Amino acid sequence: MKAVIFDVDTGIDDALAIAYALSSPELELLGFTTCFGNVPVQEATRNTLAVLEMVEKDVPVYEGVSQTFKRGMKPQWARLVHGKDGLGNVLKAEPLKRAASGSAEDFMIKQVKERPNEITIIAVGPLTNVARAINKAPEIIPLIKNVVIMGGAVNVPGNVTPYGEANIVADPEAADCVFSSGLSVTLVGLDVTMETLLPLAKMDEWRDVHSKTAHFFADMTEHYIGAYESFYPGIGGCALHDPLAVGVVIDPSFVRTRLMNISVITDGEEVGNTVGNKEGETKIHVCTEVEASRFLDHFLDRMSKVMHSSEFEMEG
C-alpha cells in the first residue's frame, strides 16, 4: 500500500477523486487536508466530511489555510461550475463529524517526519498548504516520497485564462515555491486531464444503482457536466481532473511523462502560466500522454464498488 496525504479543495471532481481513492486498496489514506480553491476552506472541509460520511469512511480531515501564500484572500469562487455548495447543490444537511484538531501544514510535517520517504502527497487544489509546510519545515523536503499535483497547463491553453489553470492561478506564488523547492513532483495538468471524459450517459447507469450514494454522485456530477456543456457545447461529459491525479498514484502507467523544469509566472498578463523547460536540472515529471479509456474503465470500476457498498438504500 502507498501511504497518502490527500490535499483537496473539495468541489465536484475532488469528491469523485476522494471516493476513487477510498475505494482503492493500493492506497493507505492517512488523512485529508483542505484548502480554499473551488470554495472557501471552511466549505471545502465541510464537503470533504460530507463525502466521507456518504461513502461511510472514517479518515481524519485537517483544515488548512483560508488565504493564499502572499496575496491574501482569493477574490472569487467557482460557484457556476461546482454549485452554491461546491457539490452540485446536493447537500441536504451538515455532516455529523468535524475536522480534527491541528492545522493541515502541521499534519503534513508530522506525518512526513514519522514516515520518512514513504508518503506521497496528492494535491488537487491550490498548493498553499504544501508550500506552507515546506516553508515552515524545509527539512521535510527530502523526506517526501512524491507530490502528485493536479495543476498547470504546460503545452495546452489554460482553463481560467488563456495561459493559466485554475489551481495555479489561484496561488501562483505557492506553486512557484513548490516547483522550485527540489521536491519530487509529478504534474498532472490539463495536457492530460482534458482527455479523460466521463460521459453523461454514465449518470443513468449510476442512478440504476439503488443507493443514496449512487444518486448523490450522479446528481453532483450531472451538475458538473452541465457546466462543461456551457463552456464546451456538445462535449457530452466532463473531464476527470482530480481523479486522474489519484489514478497516477495507483497506477503510474496510465500516463507517460517528460522531465522538465517548471517555472510559474507570478505577475502580468500570463500570471499562473506553467512554463516548461527541458534544459538544466530537470526534476518535475510532467504528464504528456494518458491512456484515457483504460483509466476511465478503472475509475468507473472503483466508483461502482463505492455505490454498491453503501448501506444507504433509497426509499420507495
Contacts in CASP RR format, 6 or more apart in sequence:
PFRMAT RR
TARGET T0000
AUTHOR 0000-0000-0000
METHOD contacts of the structure
MODEL  1
MKAVIFDVDTGIDDALAIAYALSSPELELLGFTTCFGNVPVQEATRNTLA
VLEMVEKDVPVYEGVSQTFKRGMKPQWARLVHGKDGLGNVLKAEPLKRAA
SGSAEDFMIKQVKERPNEITIIAVGPLTNVARAINKAPEIIPLIKNVVIM
GGAVNVPGNVTPYGEANIVADPEAADCVFSSGLSVTLVGLDVTMETLLPL
AKMDEWRDVHSKTAHFFADMTEHYIGAYESFYPGIGGCALHDPLAVGVVI
DPSFVRTRLMNISVITDGEEVGNTVGNKEGETKIHVCTEVEASRFLDHFL
DRMSKVMHSSEFEMEG
1 25 0 8 1.000
1 26 0 8 1.000
1 27 0 8 1.000
1 28 0 8 1.000
2 26 0 8 1.000
2 27 0 8 1.000
2 28 0 8 1.000
2 120 0 8 1.000
2 249 0 8 1.000
2 250 0 8 1.000
3 28 0 8 1.000
3 30 0 8 1.000
3 115 0 8 1.000
3 118 0 8 1.000
3 119 0 8 1.000
3 120 0 8 1.000
4 21 0 8 1.000
4 27 0 8 1.000
4 28 0 8 1.000
4 29 0 8 1.000
4 30 0 8 1.000
4 31 0 8 1.000
4 119 0 8 1.000
4 120 0 8 1.000
4 121 0 8 1.000
4 122 0 8 1.000
4 249 0 8 1.000
5 30 0 8 1.000
5 31 0 8 1.000
5 32 0 8 1.000
5 33 0 8 1.000
5 107 0 8 1.000
5 108 0 8 1.000
5 111 0 8 1.000
5 119 0 8 1.000
5 120 0 8 1.000
5 121 0 8 1.000
5 122 0 8 1.000
6 17 0 8 1.000
6 18 0 8 1.000
6 21 0 8 1.000
6 29 0 8 1.000
6 31 0 8 1.000
6 32 0 8 1.000
6 33 0 8 1.000
6 121 0 8 1.000
6 122 0 8 1.000
6 124 0 8 1.000
6 246 0 8 1.000
7 32 0 8 1.000
7 33 0 8 1.000
7 34 0 8 1.000
7 35 0 8 1.000
7 104 0 8 1.000
7 121 0 8 1.000
7 122 0 8 1.000
7 123 0 8 1.000
7 124 0 8 1.000
7 125 0 8 1.000
7 129 0 8 1.000
7 130 0 8 1.000
8 14 0 8 1.000
8 17 0 8 1.000
8 18 0 8 1.000
8 32 0 8 1.000
8 33 0 8 1.000
8 34 0 8 1.000
8 35 0 8 1.000
8 44 0 8 1.000
8 48 0 8 1.000
8 124 0 8 1.000
8 125 0 8 1.000
8 242 0 8 1.000
9 34 0 8 1.000
9 35 0 8 1.000
9 36 0 8 1.000
9 37 0 8 1.000
9 38 0 8 1.000
9 39 0 8 1.000
9 41 0 8 1.000
9 44 0 8 1.000
9 124 0 8 1.000
9 125 0 8 1.000
9 126 0 8 1.000
9 167 0 8 1.000
10 18 0 8 1.000
10 34 0 8 1.000
10 38 0 8 1.000
10 39 0 8 1.000
10 43 0 8 1.000
10 44 0 8 1.000
10 45 0 8 1.000
10 47 0 8 1.000
10 48 0 8 1.000
10 51 0 8 1.000
10 86 0 8 1.000
10 87 0 8 1.000
11 38 0 8 1.000
11 39 0 8 1.000
11 44 0 8 1.000
11 47 0 8 1.000
11 78 0 8 1.000
11 82 0 8 1.000
11 86 0 8 1.000
11 87 0 8 1.000
12 81 0 8 1.000
12 82 0 8 1.000
12 86 0 8 1.000
12 87 0 8 1.000
12 88 0 8 1.000
12 220 0 8 1.000
12 221 0 8 1.000
12 223 0 8 1.000
12 224 0 8 1.000
13 124 0 8 1.000
13 224 0 8 1.000
13 238 0 8 1.000
13 239 0 8 1.000
13 240 0 8 1.000
13 241 0 8 1.000
13 242 0 8 1.000
13 243 0 8 1.000
14 38 0 8 1.000
14 44 0 8 1.000
14 47 0 8 1.000
14 48 0 8 1.000
14 124 0 8 1.000
14 125 0 8 1.000
14 242 0 8 1.000
15 47 0 8 1.000
15 51 0 8 1.000
15 87 0 8 1.000
15 217 0 8 1.000
15 220 0 8 1.000
16 217 0 8 1.000
16 221 0 8 1.000
16 240 0 8 1.000
16 242 0 8 1.000
16 243 0 8 1.000
16 299 0 8 1.000
16 303 0 8 1.000
17 124 0 8 1.000
17 242 0 8 1.000
17 243 0 8 1.000
17 245 0 8 1.000
17 246 0 8 1.000
18 32 0 8 1.000
18 48 0 8 1.000
18 51 0 8 1.000
18 52 0 8 1.000
18 55 0 8 1.000
19 51 0 8 1.000
19 55 0 8 1.000
19 217 0 8 1.000
19 302 0 8 1.000
19 303 0 8 1.000
19 306 0 8 1.000
20 243 0 8 1.000
20 246 0 8 1.000
20 247 0 8 1.000
20 299 0 8 1.000
20 302 0 8 1.000
20 303 0 8 1.000
20 306 0 8 1.000
21 27 0 8 1.000
21 29 0 8 1.000
21 122 0 8 1.000
21 246 0 8 1.000
22 29 0 8 1.000
22 52 0 8 1.000
22 55 0 8 1.000
22 57 0 8 1.000
22 59 0 8 1.000
22 306 0 8 1.000
23 55 0 8 1.000
23 302 0 8 1.000
23 303 0 8 1.000
23 305 0 8 1.000
23 306 0 8 1.000
23 309 0 8 1.000
24 246 0 8 1.000
24 247 0 8 1.000
24 250 0 8 1.000
24 302 0 8 1.000
26 249 0 8 1.000
26 250 0 8 1.000
26 251 0 8 1.000
27 246 0 8 1.000
27 249 0 8 1.000
27 250 0 8 1.000
29 59 0 8 1.000
30 59 0 8 1.000
30 111 0 8 1.000
30 119 0 8 1.000
31 59 0 8 1.000
31 60 0 8 1.000
31 61 0 8 1.000
31 62 0 8 1.000
31 107 0 8 1.000
32 48 0 8 1.000
32 52 0 8 1.000
32 59 0 8 1.000
32 60 0 8 1.000
32 61 0 8 1.000
32 62 0 8 1.000
33 61 0 8 1.000
33 62 0 8 1.000
33 63 0 8 1.000
33 64 0 8 1.000
33 104 0 8 1.000
33 105 0 8 1.000
33 107 0 8 1.000
33 108 0 8 1.000
33 129 0 8 1.000
34 41 0 8 1.000
34 44 0 8 1.000
34 45 0 8 1.000
34 48 0 8 1.000
34 61 0 8 1.000
34 62 0 8 1.000
34 63 0 8 1.000
34 64 0 8 1.000
34 99 0 8 1.000
34 104 0 8 1.000
35 41 0 8 1.000
35 44 0 8 1.000
35 64 0 8 1.000
35 65 0 8 1.000
35 104 0 8 1.000
35 125 0 8 1.000
35 126 0 8 1.000
35 128 0 8 1.000
35 129 0 8 1.000
36 44 0 8 1.000
36 65 0 8 1.000
36 66 0 8 1.000
36 67 0 8 1.000
36 68 0 8 1.000
36 74 0 8 1.000
36 126 0 8 1.000
36 128 0 8 1.000
36 170 0 8 1.000
37 44 0 8 1.000
37 74 0 8 1.000
37 77 0 8 1.000
37 78 0 8 1.000
37 125 0 8 1.000
37 126 0 8 1.000
37 166 0 8 1.000
37 167 0 8 1.000
37 170 0 8 1.000
38 44 0 8 1.000
38 77 0 8 1.000
38 78 0 8 1.000
38 81 0 8 1.000
38 82 0 8 1.000
38 86 0 8 1.000
38 125 0 8 1.000
39 47 0 8 1.000
39 77 0 8 1.000
39 78 0 8 1.000
39 82 0 8 1.000
39 85 0 8 1.000
39 86 0 8 1.000
40 66 0 8 1.000
40 77 0 8 1.000
41 63 0 8 1.000
41 64 0 8 1.000
41 65 0 8 1.000
41 66 0 8 1.000
42 63 0 8 1.000
42 66 0 8 1.000
43 85 0 8 1.000
43 86 0 8 1.000
45 61 0 8 1.000
45 63 0 8 1.000
45 64 0 8 1.000
45 99 0 8 1.000
46 91 0 8 1.000
46 94 0 8 1.000
46 95 0 8 1.000
47 85 0 8 1.000
47 86 0 8 1.000
47 87 0 8 1.000
47 91 0 8 1.000
48 61 0 8 1.000
49 61 0 8 1.000
49 95 0 8 1.000
49 97 0 8 1.000
49 98 0 8 1.000
49 99 0 8 1.000
50 87 0 8 1.000
50 91 0 8 1.000
50 94 0 8 1.000
50 95 0 8 1.000
51 87 0 8 1.000
52 58 0 8 1.000
52 59 0 8 1.000
52 61 0 8 1.000
52 95 0 8 1.000
52 97 0 8 1.000
53 95 0 8 1.000
53 96 0 8 1.000
53 97 0 8 1.000
54 212 0 8 1.000
54 213 0 8 1.000
54 216 0 8 1.000
54 310 0 8 1.000
54 312 0 8 1.000
55 213 0 8 1.000
55 306 0 8 1.000
55 310 0 8 1.000
56 309 0 8 1.000
56 310 0 8 1.000
56 311 0 8 1.000
56 312 0 8 1.000
58 97 0 8 1.000
60 100 0 8 1.000
60 107 0 8 1.000
61 97 0 8 1.000
61 99 0 8 1.000
61 100 0 8 1.000
62 99 0 8 1.000
62 100 0 8 1.000
62 102 0 8 1.000
62 103 0 8 1.000
62 104 0 8 1.000
62 106 0 8 1.000
62 107 0 8 1.000
63 99 0 8 1.000
63 102 0 8 1.000
63 103 0 8 1.000
63 104 0 8 1.000
64 103 0 8 1.000
64 104 0 8 1.000
64 105 0 8 1.000
64 128 0 8 1.000
64 129 0 8 1.000
65 103 0 8 1.000
65 104 0 8 1.000
65 105 0 8 1.000
65 128 0 8 1.000
65 129 0 8 1.000
65 132 0 8 1.000
66 73 0 8 1.000
67 73 0 8 1.000
67 74 0 8 1.000
67 128 0 8 1.000
68 74 0 8 1.000
68 126 0 8 1.000
68 128 0 8 1.000
68 170 0 8 1.000
68 171 0 8 1.000
68 173 0 8 1.000
68 174 0 8 1.000
69 128 0 8 1.000
69 131 0 8 1.000
69 132 0 8 1.000
69 171 0 8 1.000
69 173 0 8 1.000
69 174 0 8 1.000
69 177 0 8 1.000
70 173 0 8 1.000
71 171 0 8 1.000
71 173 0 8 1.000
74 126 0 8 1.000
74 170 0 8 1.000
74 171 0 8 1.000
78 86 0 8 1.000
78 166 0 8 1.000
79 86 0 8 1.000
80 227 0 8 1.000
80 230 0 8 1.000
81 224 0 8 1.000
81 227 0 8 1.000
82 88 0 8 1.000
82 223 0 8 1.000
82 224 0 8 1.000
82 227 0 8 1.000
83 89 0 8 1.000
83 223 0 8 1.000
85 91 0 8 1.000
87 220 0 8 1.000
88 219 0 8 1.000
88 220 0 8 1.000
88 223 0 8 1.000
88 224 0 8 1.000
89 223 0 8 1.000
90 216 0 8 1.000
90 219 0 8 1.000
90 220 0 8 1.000
90 223 0 8 1.000
100 107 0 8 1.000
104 129 0 8 1.000
104 133 0 8 1.000
105 129 0 8 1.000
105 132 0 8 1.000
105 133 0 8 1.000
105 136 0 8 1.000
108 121 0 8 1.000
108 129 0 8 1.000
108 130 0 8 1.000
108 133 0 8 1.000
108 140 0 8 1.000
109 133 0 8 1.000
109 136 0 8 1.000
109 137 0 8 1.000
109 140 0 8 1.000
111 119 0 8 1.000
112 119 0 8 1.000
112 140 0 8 1.000
112 143 0 8 1.000
112 144 0 8 1.000
113 137 0 8 1.000
113 140 0 8 1.000
113 143 0 8 1.000
116 143 0 8 1.000
117 143 0 8 1.000
117 145 0 8 1.000
118 145 0 8 1.000
119 144 0 8 1.000
119 145 0 8 1.000
120 144 0 8 1.000
120 145 0 8 1.000
120 146 0 8 1.000
120 147 0 8 1.000
120 148 0 8 1.000
120 249 0 8 1.000
121 130 0 8 1.000
121 144 0 8 1.000
121 146 0 8 1.000
121 147 0 8 1.000
121 148 0 8 1.000
122 148 0 8 1.000
122 245 0 8 1.000
122 246 0 8 1.000
122 249 0 8 1.000
123 129 0 8 1.000
123 130 0 8 1.000
123 147 0 8 1.000
123 148 0 8 1.000
123 149 0 8 1.000
123 150 0 8 1.000
123 245 0 8 1.000
124 149 0 8 1.000
124 150 0 8 1.000
124 151 0 8 1.000
124 167 0 8 1.000
124 241 0 8 1.000
124 242 0 8 1.000
124 245 0 8 1.000
125 150 0 8 1.000
125 151 0 8 1.000
125 167 0 8 1.000
125 170 0 8 1.000
126 167 0 8 1.000
126 168 0 8 1.000
126 170 0 8 1.000
126 171 0 8 1.000
126 174 0 8 1.000
126 175 0 8 1.000
127 149 0 8 1.000
127 167 0 8 1.000
127 168 0 8 1.000
127 171 0 8 1.000
127 174 0 8 1.000
127 175 0 8 1.000
127 177 0 8 1.000
127 178 0 8 1.000
128 171 0 8 1.000
128 174 0 8 1.000
130 147 0 8 1.000
130 174 0 8 1.000
130 178 0 8 1.000
131 171 0 8 1.000
131 173 0 8 1.000
131 174 0 8 1.000
131 175 0 8 1.000
131 177 0 8 1.000
131 178 0 8 1.000
132 174 0 8 1.000
133 140 0 8 1.000
134 140 0 8 1.000
134 141 0 8 1.000
134 177 0 8 1.000
134 178 0 8 1.000
134 181 0 8 1.000
134 183 0 8 1.000
135 177 0 8 1.000
138 181 0 8 1.000
141 181 0 8 1.000
141 182 0 8 1.000
141 183 0 8 1.000
144 183 0 8 1.000
144 184 0 8 1.000
145 184 0 8 1.000
146 184 0 8 1.000
146 185 0 8 1.000
146 186 0 8 1.000
147 178 0 8 1.000
147 183 0 8 1.000
147 184 0 8 1.000
147 185 0 8 1.000
147 186 0 8 1.000
148 185 0 8 1.000
148 186 0 8 1.000
148 188 0 8 1.000
148 245 0 8 1.000
148 248 0 8 1.000
148 249 0 8 1.000
149 167 0 8 1.000
149 178 0 8 1.000
149 185 0 8 1.000
149 186 0 8 1.000
149 187 0 8 1.000
149 188 0 8 1.000
149 189 0 8 1.000
149 245 0 8 1.000
150 167 0 8 1.000
150 188 0 8 1.000
150 189 0 8 1.000
150 193 0 8 1.000
150 241 0 8 1.000
150 242 0 8 1.000
150 244 0 8 1.000
150 245 0 8 1.000
151 165 0 8 1.000
151 166 0 8 1.000
151 167 0 8 1.000
151 168 0 8 1.000
151 187 0 8 1.000
151 188 0 8 1.000
151 189 0 8 1.000
151 190 0 8 1.000
151 241 0 8 1.000
151 274 0 8 1.000
152 158 0 8 1.000
152 164 0 8 1.000
152 165 0 8 1.000
152 167 0 8 1.000
152 168 0 8 1.000
152 187 0 8 1.000
152 189 0 8 1.000
152 190 0 8 1.000
152 272 0 8 1.000
152 274 0 8 1.000
153 159 0 8 1.000
153 163 0 8 1.000
153 164 0 8 1.000
153 165 0 8 1.000
153 189 0 8 1.000
153 190 0 8 1.000
153 191 0 8 1.000
153 273 0 8 1.000
153 274 0 8 1.000
154 187 0 8 1.000
154 189 0 8 1.000
154 191 0 8 1.000
154 260 0 8 1.000
154 262 0 8 1.000
154 274 0 8 1.000
154 275 0 8 1.000
154 276 0 8 1.000
154 286 0 8 1.000
154 288 0 8 1.000
155 191 0 8 1.000
155 288 0 8 1.000
156 190 0 8 1.000
156 191 0 8 1.000
156 194 0 8 1.000
157 163 0 8 1.000
157 164 0 8 1.000
157 190 0 8 1.000
158 164 0 8 1.000
158 165 0 8 1.000
158 190 0 8 1.000
159 165 0 8 1.000
159 166 0 8 1.000
159 190 0 8 1.000
160 166 0 8 1.000
160 169 0 8 1.000
161 169 0 8 1.000
161 270 0 8 1.000
161 271 0 8 1.000
161 272 0 8 1.000
163 265 0 8 1.000
163 269 0 8 1.000
163 270 0 8 1.000
163 271 0 8 1.000
163 272 0 8 1.000
163 273 0 8 1.000
164 270 0 8 1.000
164 271 0 8 1.000
164 272 0 8 1.000
164 273 0 8 1.000
164 274 0 8 1.000
165 189 0 8 1.000
165 190 0 8 1.000
165 272 0 8 1.000
165 274 0 8 1.000
167 175 0 8 1.000
168 175 0 8 1.000
168 264 0 8 1.000
168 272 0 8 1.000
168 273 0 8 1.000
168 274 0 8 1.000
169 271 0 8 1.000
169 272 0 8 1.000
172 264 0 8 1.000
172 265 0 8 1.000
172 266 0 8 1.000
172 271 0 8 1.000
172 272 0 8 1.000
173 264 0 8 1.000
173 266 0 8 1.000
175 264 0 8 1.000
175 272 0 8 1.000
175 274 0 8 1.000
176 263 0 8 1.000
176 264 0 8 1.000
176 266 0 8 1.000
178 185 0 8 1.000
179 185 0 8 1.000
179 262 0 8 1.000
179 263 0 8 1.000
179 264 0 8 1.000
179 274 0 8 1.000
179 284 0 8 1.000
180 263 0 8 1.000
182 283 0 8 1.000
183 283 0 8 1.000
184 283 0 8 1.000
185 262 0 8 1.000
185 283 0 8 1.000
185 284 0 8 1.000
185 285 0 8 1.000
186 248 0 8 1.000
186 257 0 8 1.000
186 284 0 8 1.000
186 285 0 8 1.000
186 287 0 8 1.000
187 262 0 8 1.000
187 274 0 8 1.000
187 284 0 8 1.000
187 285 0 8 1.000
187 286 0 8 1.000
187 287 0 8 1.000
188 244 0 8 1.000
188 245 0 8 1.000
188 248 0 8 1.000
188 255 0 8 1.000
188 287 0 8 1.000
189 241 0 8 1.000
189 286 0 8 1.000
189 287 0 8 1.000
190 241 0 8 1.000
191 286 0 8 1.000
191 287 0 8 1.000
191 288 0 8 1.000
192 244 0 8 1.000
192 255 0 8 1.000
192 287 0 8 1.000
192 288 0 8 1.000
192 289 0 8 1.000
192 290 0 8 1.000
193 239 0 8 1.000
193 240 0 8 1.000
193 241 0 8 1.000
193 244 0 8 1.000
193 290 0 8 1.000
194 239 0 8 1.000
195 239 0 8 1.000
195 290 0 8 1.000
195 292 0 8 1.000
196 239 0 8 1.000
196 240 0 8 1.000
196 241 0 8 1.000
196 243 0 8 1.000
196 244 0 8 1.000
196 290 0 8 1.000
196 292 0 8 1.000
196 295 0 8 1.000
196 296 0 8 1.000
197 235 0 8 1.000
197 236 0 8 1.000
197 237 0 8 1.000
197 238 0 8 1.000
197 239 0 8 1.000
197 240 0 8 1.000
197 292 0 8 1.000
197 296 0 8 1.000
198 221 0 8 1.000
198 225 0 8 1.000
198 237 0 8 1.000
198 238 0 8 1.000
198 239 0 8 1.000
198 240 0 8 1.000
198 296 0 8 1.000
198 299 0 8 1.000
199 236 0 8 1.000
199 237 0 8 1.000
200 222 0 8 1.000
200 225 0 8 1.000
200 236 0 8 1.000
200 237 0 8 1.000
202 300 0 8 1.000
203 218 0 8 1.000
203 221 0 8 1.000
203 222 0 8 1.000
203 225 0 8 1.000
206 214 0 8 1.000
206 215 0 8 1.000
206 217 0 8 1.000
206 218 0 8 1.000
206 221 0 8 1.000
206 303 0 8 1.000
206 307 0 8 1.000
207 214 0 8 1.000
207 215 0 8 1.000
207 218 0 8 1.000
208 214 0 8 1.000
209 304 0 8 1.000
209 307 0 8 1.000
209 308 0 8 1.000
210 313 0 8 1.000
210 314 0 8 1.000
211 307 0 8 1.000
211 308 0 8 1.000
211 310 0 8 1.000
211 312 0 8 1.000
211 313 0 8 1.000
211 314 0 8 1.000
212 310 0 8 1.000
212 312 0 8 1.000
212 313 0 8 1.000
212 314 0 8 1.000
213 306 0 8 1.000
213 307 0 8 1.000
213 310 0 8 1.000
213 312 0 8 1.000
214 307 0 8 1.000
214 310 0 8 1.000
215 314 0 8 1.000
217 303 0 8 1.000
217 306 0 8 1.000
217 307 0 8 1.000
221 238 0 8 1.000
224 238 0 8 1.000
225 236 0 8 1.000
225 237 0 8 1.000
225 238 0 8 1.000
226 238 0 8 1.000
227 238 0 8 1.000
228 235 0 8 1.000
228 236 0 8 1.000
228 237 0 8 1.000
228 238 0 8 1.000
228 239 0 8 1.000
229 235 0 8 1.000
229 236 0 8 1.000
229 237 0 8 1.000
240 295 0 8 1.000
240 296 0 8 1.000
240 299 0 8 1.000
243 299 0 8 1.000
244 254 0 8 1.000
244 255 0 8 1.000
244 290 0 8 1.000
244 295 0 8 1.000
247 254 0 8 1.000
247 295 0 8 1.000
247 298 0 8 1.000
247 299 0 8 1.000
248 254 0 8 1.000
248 255 0 8 1.000
248 287 0 8 1.000
250 298 0 8 1.000
251 298 0 8 1.000
253 291 0 8 1.000
254 290 0 8 1.000
254 291 0 8 1.000
254 294 0 8 1.000
254 295 0 8 1.000
254 298 0 8 1.000
255 287 0 8 1.000
255 288 0 8 1.000
255 289 0 8 1.000
255 290 0 8 1.000
255 291 0 8 1.000
256 287 0 8 1.000
256 288 0 8 1.000
256 289 0 8 1.000
256 290 0 8 1.000
257 285 0 8 1.000
257 286 0 8 1.000
257 287 0 8 1.000
257 288 0 8 1.000
258 278 0 8 1.000
258 285 0 8 1.000
258 286 0 8 1.000
258 288 0 8 1.000
259 278 0 8 1.000
259 282 0 8 1.000
259 283 0 8 1.000
259 284 0 8 1.000
259 285 0 8 1.000
259 286 0 8 1.000
260 276 0 8 1.000
260 277 0 8 1.000
260 278 0 8 1.000
260 282 0 8 1.000
260 284 0 8 1.000
260 286 0 8 1.000
261 276 0 8 1.000
261 277 0 8 1.000
261 278 0 8 1.000
261 279 0 8 1.000
261 280 0 8 1.000
261 281 0 8 1.000
261 282 0 8 1.000
261 283 0 8 1.000
261 284 0 8 1.000
262 274 0 8 1.000
262 275 0 8 1.000
262 276 0 8 1.000
262 277 0 8 1.000
262 284 0 8 1.000
262 286 0 8 1.000
263 274 0 8 1.000
263 275 0 8 1.000
263 276 0 8 1.000
263 277 0 8 1.000
264 272 0 8 1.000
264 273 0 8 1.000
264 274 0 8 1.000
264 275 0 8 1.000
265 271 0 8 1.000
265 272 0 8 1.000
265 273 0 8 1.000
265 275 0 8 1.000
266 272 0 8 1.000
276 286 0 8 1.000
END
